[in-house]
Amino acid sequence: MKESSLEKTFKGKKILITGGTGSIGSGLVRRLLEFNPKVIRIFSNDENALFDLEQELKEYSNLRFLVGDVRDKERLKKATENMEIVFHAAALKHVPLCEYNPFEAIKTNVIGTQNLLEVAIDMNVEKVITISTDKAVSPVNVMGATKLLAERLTIAANYYKGLRRTVFSCVRFGNVLGSRGSVVRLFEKQIQNGGPVTLTDPDMVRFVMSMDRAIELVLKAAEMAKGEEIFIFKMPALHIKNLADVMIQRLAPKYRYDSKDIKLRITGRRKGEKLYEELMTEDEAANAYETEDMLIVLPQTPIIPAQRENLKKIAFKKFTSKDTRELTEKEIEDMLGSTPL
């Protein structure tokens, strides 16, 4: 059987995943195992989550579970030694918590990222992919601002790495249904308890994608990365109220409630929340290209010869959840069907 391009990219590779027990990190672990890498080091400061993942995947001999924090540069150095590819998924991601603990967000999302970049250069890693978020675009909250800085630091590392081979790129996407802290999990708990289901604003529109799709595109971006790119996933959007309505219809009978008895309660927008989300600014759009699955933002004055073949210049100026295609209720139902609840 012919090898897939992803299998050629990751087979036999030595891979480090920071934040490796989170939703994206652990999803990457499970998917990468299909390509038979030489080793995957799973780096996390969550001891219990490491233990649980180790038990789940105990039949694999090519996994290493490392307790550590990206704030600790010496520990990162040990974790990164001899690695070829690094996926940087470690982050503080909850908007309200970052609002009330701003310097903690800075220590993990900014200083932790810089620690990793410096260590990757020192260890002559082949490729570093930083996982980012739509909240880094025109940020209005601490979490988004720190993730914007993480992106800028990652791209800038290409400029001062000297003769080292490491290439640095970012991937940016919106909400992944069913991930830890996802509104899907919150809504399910509220429905299980008989309601009410709380909405901060019924007009709120969010980019969404399934976990499988997110992981597939992260791997594809890593395969394509030459350095300096920000890969932005093309994502549909949904009204949060529509998601709540679909989940109530689907889950109320499961928990022995009549869907009509599960009420919605509007609580008001939380500090740092946007009504709509953005995945790309107008300035970025001026130098953005596209494939079938993603947009690729390249620097205006690249220092690395950019691979523009097979890429088409985009024809629009911005990418927001207000302007993109919204999922129908049937499509929301289908996406939830592939999301563990």
N, C-alpha and C positions, 0 to 999 in steps of 0.2 A: 504493500500500500504506500502511495506517494506521501512524503512528509508535507504537512502544511507549512506555510511561511512562519507561523508562530512557533511551530515545533522546531524549525530550523534555528529560530532566534534564541529559544530558551533551553533547548536540549543540552544537557551536560554543563549548564552554566551554574555559577556560584552566585546566589541571589540573597540580598538582605532586604527585609521589609520592616521599616520602623512603623510603630503603631500596628504591629502585625496581628493583634487580637481584636482590633476594631472590625466594623462591618466590611469596609473596603479591604483592609489589610488581610483579614482571614479569608475573604472571598478570593483575593489574589493568590493566597497560599493554596487553596483547594484547586483553583483553575491551573496554576503553574505545575502542580503535581502531575497533571495529565501529560506534560511535555518531558517528564523525566529529567529534571535538572539535577546537577551533581549534588547540590546542597541548597536548602533554603534556611536562612537564619531568621527567626521570628523574634523581633525585639519589641518589648513592651514593658511598661511600668505597672501593669495590672497582673499581679501574681495569680489571682484566682482564674482570670481569663486564660492565662498561659497554661495553667493546670488543666482546665477544661478542654482547651484545644489539643493539648498533648494527649489526653485520654481519647478524644475523638479520632485522632490521626495516628494512634500508636503503632499501627501496622507499617508505617513508613519509616525507613531507616535513614532517609536523607534530610530529616528535619532536625533543627537545633533550636532550642527554646532559651532565649536570653532575657533575664530580668535586667532592666536598665531604663534610663530616662535620657531623652535627647538633650536635656539640660546638662548632662554629665559628659563632657567632651572626652575624658579619658576612657570611660566605658564605651562610648561610641567608637573610639579608635580600635578597641579590641574587637568590637562587633563587625567593623568594616574591613578588618585585615583580610586580605586575599579575596575579597569580593569583586565580582565583575559588574553586576547590575544592582542598583539600589532603588527601591520604591519608597519614597518618603511620605508616609501616610499619618505619621504621628502629629496630633494637633489637639488643641482645645477648640471645640467647634460649636458649643451651645451659646447662642447670642446673649441671652440674659445673664448667664454666669460670667461670661467675658466682660459684660458691661459693669458688673459689680466687683470683678476681680481683674482689672485691666492689666496690671503688671504681671500677673501670673500668665495671662494670655501672651504677653510680650516675651516672657522667659521661655515659653514652649514654642510658640509659633514663629517668633523672630530669632531670638538667640539660639534656640534649639536647631532651627533650620541652618543658621550660619555655622554652628558647630558641625553639623553634618556635611555641609559643603566643603569646609576646610579639611575635614578628615578625609573626605572622598578624594580631594586633590592630593593630599599627602600619601594616600594609599593607592593612587593611580587607578581608581575605579574606572571602568569603561563607560558607564552610563548612569546618570542620576535622573529620576523622574519624580518631580514634586507634585503631589496631589493638591489641587486648589479648589476653589469654590466660586460660584457666581457672586457671592457676597463680597469678593475682592474687587468687583467692578463698581466704580463710583461709591465707595463704602460710606455708610452712614452709622456704622457701629464699630466697636473695638475689634470684634472678631474679624470683620471684613477688612479693616485697616491692617491688622497683623498679617492676614493672608495675602493682601496686596504686597506688603513688604517681603513676605516669603517668596512671592513670585519674582519680585524685582531682584532680590538677592540671588535667586537661582539663576536667572538669565545673566546677571552681571558676573557670575562665577566663570562664565565662558571667556570673559575679557582678561581676567588676571590669573588664569591657571598656568600660565607659562607654557612649558613644553609638555606638560602632562596631557595624557590622551582623553581625559574625562570630558564628556559632553553633558550639558545640563539643559533640561527642558521641563515644561510644566504641562499638566492637564487640568482643565477647568470645566466643572460641570455643576448642575444643580442638585436637587433633592433626589435621593435614591429611596424608593418606597421600601419600607420594611427595615431600613438600617437602624442601628441603635440610636435612640432619641428621636426617631421619625414620628411624625404626627400620626402615622398609621397605627403605631403601637399604642399611642396615647388614646386615640379614638376607640381602639378595640377594648382597652381596659374600661373606658367610660361606658361603652355599650354593655360590656359584661356586668357592670354594676347597675345597669338599668338607666343610665344617663344621669344628668344631661351631658350631651356632647358639646364641648366648649369651642367656640370659634373666636379668634381675636377680632376678625373683620370678615364678613361674608363676601366682600368684594375682592379679597386677597387672591392673587393669581401666582402660581408657582410652577417653575420648571420641574418636571419629574421624569424618571426613567427607572426601569427595573434593575435589580442588582446584577443579573446576568449580563445585561446590556452594558452597564457601567464597567464591569470587569473586562469584558471583551474589548471595549474601546480603549481602556487604559493600556492593555497589552498591545493593541494595534499601534497606539501612539508611541509606546516604548520601542516597538519594532521600527517605526518610521523615523524616530528622532535622530537628528544630526547635530543638535545643539542650537539654543536660542529660541526655539519655537514655543509658543503657547498653543496647545491643542484644545479646542473648544468643541464639545460634543453638541451636535444638533439634537435638540430635545423638544418634545411637545410640552404643553402647559395644561394646567387645570385650575378651575376655581376650587378653593378649599371647601366651600359649601357643597359643591357637587361631589367631592370625595366623601364628605361626611354623609351625604344622603345615600350614596351607593353602599357605603359600609354599613349603615344602619339597616338598609334593606337586606343586605347579605348576611349580617351577623346577628341581628336581633333574634331570629328564629333559633339560631344555634344556641343562644343562651336563654331560650324559652321566654322571650318577650315578643309582644306585638310591636312591629316597627313604628306604628302610630303612637305608641306610648313613650318612645325615646325622643326627648325634646332637645332642641338646639338652644344654647345660651351664648349670647354675644358678650365677650368680656372686655373688648377694646384692645387696640394694638399695644404690644409690649414695647418697652424702650429699645430703640435700635432696629425696629422692624420696618421694612418697606412694604408698600402695597403691591408693587410689581418688582420683578427681579430683572437684572441685566446680565448678559453673558459676554458682552463685548461693547466697548466704547466706540464712539465715532472716530476717534483718533486711531484706534486699533483697526477699524474697518478699512481705513485707507491703505493698509498694507496686509490685508487678509486674503487668503486663498481658501478654496474649499475642495473637499472630496465628497463622496456620497454620504459619508457618516459624520464628518467633522469640518470645522473651520480651523485654519492654521494661521495664526498671527506671526509674522516674521518681523524682525527689527528693520527700521528704515535704512540703516547702514550696517548690514550684516558683516561680521568679521569672518564668518564661516561661509563658504560657498553654499548658498541655499539650494535645496533640491526643489525646483519649481516645475519640473516636468510632470505632466499628468495632473497638475493643479490648475484650477480655474479661478481667476480673480473674482471676488464676490461682487454682487451688483447692488447690495443694500448697505445702509450706513450704520445700522445698529441692530442689536438682537436682544429684545426684551420679552418678558413673559406676556406683556400687554399686546404685542404685535404678532406673536407666533401663533401657530395653529393650536387650538384647544382640543383636548381629548373629549370625545363624546362619553356619555355615561356607560355605553357598551364597551368602549375602549378602556375606560377606567376599571370596569368589572373584569375585563380580560387581563389587564396588568396586575390587578390584585390577585387574580387566579394563579399567577406565577410567583406570588409573594407569600412566603410562609407566614401564617397568622396563628 
